[in-house]
Amino acid sequence: MVISVQERRAEIGLRRSLGATRGQIRTQFLAESLLLSGLGGGGGILLGTGVTMGYALYSGWPSVVPVLGHRRRPRRHLGSGPKRSHVVRPSS
């Protein structure tokens, strides 16, 4: 981030001379970094999925891409307690 600010010192100076506040410049840097991070991450996911599917097809394996957020039933969390069949009940 520091290097990015140093490289763009002239642009920051121009924006300040035109009336931009420090907060506006900070918001611009934040928005640009979030956009570039999101695009880079999305591109990486697409590239990784494509290479994996290509290799799977080349090797004769089935290629399966899971859909995010799709579950048929809720899963039990580990450590949520014993199952009912394992509960020892005192005899009466």
C-alpha positions in Angstrom: 0.0 0.0 0.0 2.8 2.4 0.8 4.5 1.7 -2.5 1.2 2.3 -4.3 0.8 5.7 -2.5 4.4 6.7 -3.4 4.0 5.8 -7.0 0.7 7.8 -7.3 1.9 10.9 -5.4 1.3 13.2 -8.5 -2.3 11.9 -8.9 -3.0 12.4 -5.2 -1.6 15.9 -5.3 -3.8 16.7 -8.3 -6.9 15.3 -6.6 -6.1 17.3 -3.4 -5.6 20.5 -5.5 -9.1 20.0 -7.1 -10.7 19.7 -3.6 -10.7 16.0 -2.7 -10.4 15.3 1.0 -8.1 12.7 2.5 -11.1 10.5 3.3 -12.1 10.5 -0.4 -8.7 9.5 -1.5 -8.5 6.8 1.2 -11.9 5.5 0.0 -10.7 5.4 -3.6 -7.6 3.4 -2.6 -9.8 1.0 -0.5 -12.3 0.5 -3.3 -9.5 -0.1 -5.9 -7.8 -2.6 -3.6 -11.1 -4.5 -2.9 -11.9 -4.5 -6.6 -8.5 -5.9 -7.6 -8.5 -8.4 -4.9 -12.0 -9.7 -5.8 -11.2 -9.9 -9.5 -7.9 -11.7 -8.8 -9.6 -14.2 -6.5 -12.4 -14.8 -8.9 -10.0 -15.2 -11.8 -8.0 -17.7 -9.7 -11.0 -19.7 -8.9 -12.1 -19.8 -12.6 -8.6 -20.7 -13.7 -8.2 -23.4 -11.1 -11.6 -24.9 -11.9 -10.8 -24.9 -15.6 -7.4 -26.5 -15.2 -8.8 -29.2 -12.8 -11.7 -30.0 -15.1 -9.4 -30.1 -18.2 -7.1 -32.5 -16.4 -10.0 -34.7 -15.2 -11.4 -34.9 -18.7 -7.9 -35.7 -20.1 -7.4 -38.5 -17.5 -10.9 -39.9 -18.1 -12.1 -39.0 -14.6 -15.6 -37.5 -13.9 -15.4 -33.8 -13.3 -17.7 -32.6 -10.5 -18.0 -29.0 -9.4 -20.0 -28.6 -6.2 -22.6 -25.9 -6.0 -22.1 -23.5 -3.1 -24.7 -23.3 -0.4 -26.7 -26.4 -1.4 -27.4 -28.9 1.3 -30.2 -31.4 1.5 -30.3 -31.5 5.3 -28.5 -29.8 8.1 -25.4 -31.6 9.3 -24.7 -32.4 13.0 -21.9 -30.5 14.5 -19.1 -32.5 16.2 -19.4 -32.5 19.9 -23.1 -31.7 20.0 -23.7 -34.7 22.3 -24.2 -38.4 22.1 -26.8 -40.0 19.9 -30.0 -41.2 21.6 -29.2 -44.8 21.1 -26.0 -44.4 23.1 -27.6 -42.8 26.1 -27.6 -45.0 29.2 -30.8 -44.6 31.1 -31.1 -45.8 34.7 -33.5 -48.8 35.1 -36.6 -48.1 37.2 
